Amino acid sequence: MITFLSGGTGTPKLIQGFRSNIPEEQISIIANSADNFWVYGYYVSPDIDTILYLFSNLLDIEKYWGVINETYNTLDFLNKYGVNTWFQLGDKDLGMHVFRTNEMQKGVNQSVIINNLREKLSIGAKIFPSSENHIETRIITEDDRNIHFQEFWVKYKGEIEIKDIYVKGLEKAIVPNLALNELDISELIIIGPSNPITSIGPIIDIKPIRKMLEKNKSKCIAISPIIGEAPVSGPTGKLMKTKSLEISPVGVAKLYKDICSTIIIHETDKNYTEEIEEETGLDVLTQNILFRDETIPKKLSSFILNRR
């Protein structure tokens, strides 16, 4: 059994590579819940839904979010009614959110809702939220606005200046017991190449999860989302800078040094190996981690599996 800690885009691409090498029944995912938010009256879980769509072969793998061959008739009509439709929810995608919201109104837990969706979509992998109750990443802007991360990244396209980031409700997060058990019994734990501040951070900073990762540090591997001094994608660099962290594989290694034994960095970053080993004690492996096409995560997954 392999358990992944996953945000959006980077880690799902890696997971797709593993799907070509092992049965999905041998895969578990703990997905970031801190991107969850209410929009247009529905509760949306972007990172969790990406994983659900990935395993049900519904994911638009050109974008690595949303449903393939999507239409946007609902949003078109909301626009006619004067609604600011800054967050894209397609007509098919909306079905997921209607189902989830209705179940929540009945008092059903997030992990149960996700498991019901998993069964309805015939998914063999186990999928868990990092928190049963609502947590959310908040951005403090330079002009002192307090906005949800989705507003920062989607509505404002990450182009506004920020001065702080925090996860609201983190200290009250309730982790599904089954998710903690998966971390404990898995032969391998993989921290995927998702944003370490707003995708992975809100998972590993939940106390029960961090405690379990520390216990199982020897079997935990992280993949860097940074090559050289630049993030592979997204606002990782800007967010790490806000937290006064070095934007490099070294900065990533320092974030994960207490919960991992190994980090995989890009093959062109061998010059960072000695510094990472000296400053963090992590074993450093170099591979191609730039997922330009589907063959690269397949090769990376084979490399990792062959080291078990």
C-alpha positions, 0 to 999 in steps of 0.5 A, spaced: 500 500 500 502 506 498 499 513 501 500 519 497 499 526 500 496 530 495 494 537 493 492 539 485 496 538 479 503 536 481 501 530 485 495 527 481 500 527 475 505 523 479 499 518 481 497 517 474 504 515 473 503 510 479 496 507 476 500 505 470 504 500 474 500 498 480 493 496 481 489 502 484 487 498 490 494 499 492 493 506 492 491 511 498 490 518 498 489 524 503 487 530 499 488 537 501 481 540 504 484 547 505 482 549 498 474 547 500 470 553 500 462 555 498 461 558 491 454 559 488 451 556 494 455 549 493 460 546 497 466 545 493 473 541 494 477 542 488 483 538 490 479 532 492 475 532 486 481 532 482 483 526 485 476 523 484 475 525 477 482 522 476 481 515 478 474 515 474 477 517 468 473 523 468 479 528 469 480 533 463 488 532 463 489 538 459 488 542 465 488 537 470 482 540 473 475 539 471 471 534 467 473 532 460 468 535 455 465 540 459 460 545 458 458 551 462 451 553 460 449 554 468 455 559 468 452 562 462 445 563 465 448 566 472 452 571 468 445 573 465 443 574 472 449 578 474 452 573 478 460 574 478 462 567 475 469 568 477 470 561 479 469 556 473 464 550 475 462 546 469 455 543 468 457 536 469 462 538 475 456 541 478 453 535 479 458 533 484 457 539 488 450 539 488 451 531 491 456 533 496 452 539 499 445 535 499 449 530 503 452 535 508 445 538 509 443 531 512 449 531 517 454 526 513 461 527 514 466 529 509 469 522 509 463 518 508 461 523 502 467 522 499 467 514 500 460 514 497 462 518 491 468 513 490 463 507 490 458 511 485 464 512 480 467 505 481 474 507 484 478 502 487 483 507 490 482 509 497 481 517 498 480 521 504 480 528 506 485 531 510 480 534 515 472 532 516 470 539 518 472 545 514 478 548 514 481 554 509 487 557 507 486 565 507 491 570 504 492 577 507 493 582 502 498 588 502 492 592 503 490 588 509 484 584 505 483 577 508 481 573 502 480 565 501 486 562 497 481 561 491 480 568 490 487 570 490 489 564 485 483 564 481 479 570 481 486 575 482 490 570 478 495 570 483 497 577 481 496 581 488 501 582 493 500 578 499 503 579 506 501 573 510 498 566 509 494 562 514 489 556 515 483 558 518 481 552 523 487 548 522 487 547 530 480 544 530 481 539 524 479 532 525 482 527 521 479 521 519 481 515 523 482 511 517 486 516 514 491 515 519 491 508 519 493 508 512 499 512 513 501 507 519 500 501 515 502 503 508 509 501 506 511 507 502 508 514 504 509 519 498 509 527 499 507 529 492 510 535 488 504 540 490 505 547 493 508 546 499 505 552 502 497 551 501 497 544 498 501 540 502 502 544 508 495 544 510 495 537 511 502 536 514 501 541 519 495 538 522 497 535 529 495 528 528 497 527 521 504 530 523 505 525 529 503 519 524 508 522 519 514 523 524 513 516 527 513 513 519 519 518 517 523 512 514 518 510 509 516 517 507 519 520 500 518 527 498 518 530 491 520 537 490 515 542 486 521 546 485 527 546 480 533 550 481 530 557 483 523 556 480 517 552 481 514 547 476 507 551 476 503 555 480 504 560 486 509 556 490 515 561 489 511 567 491 508 563 497 514 561 500 517 568 499 512 570 503 514 565 509 521 567 508 523 560 505 528 559 500 525 558 493 529 552 491 530 544 493 533 546 499 527 550 502 523 544 500 527 539 504 527 544 510 520 544 510 519 536 510 526 534 514 522 532 520 517 528 516 521 524 511 527 520 510 528 522 502 527 527 497 527 527 490 530 533 486 530 534 479 536 531 475 539 538 473 539 540 481 545 535 483 549 541 485 544 542 491 545 535 494 550 536 499 547 542 502 541 538 503 544 532 506 548 537 510 542 541 513 537 536 513 539 529 513 535 527 508 537 522 503 537 526 496 535 522 489 535 525 482 530 524 477 527 527 472 521 530 475 518 535 470 512 532 468 512 535 460 508 528 458 505 522 461 511 518 460 515 522 465 511 520 471 510 513 469 518 513 469 519 516 476 513 511 479 517 505 476 524 508 479 520 509 486 517 502 486 523 499 484 527 502 490 522 499 495 
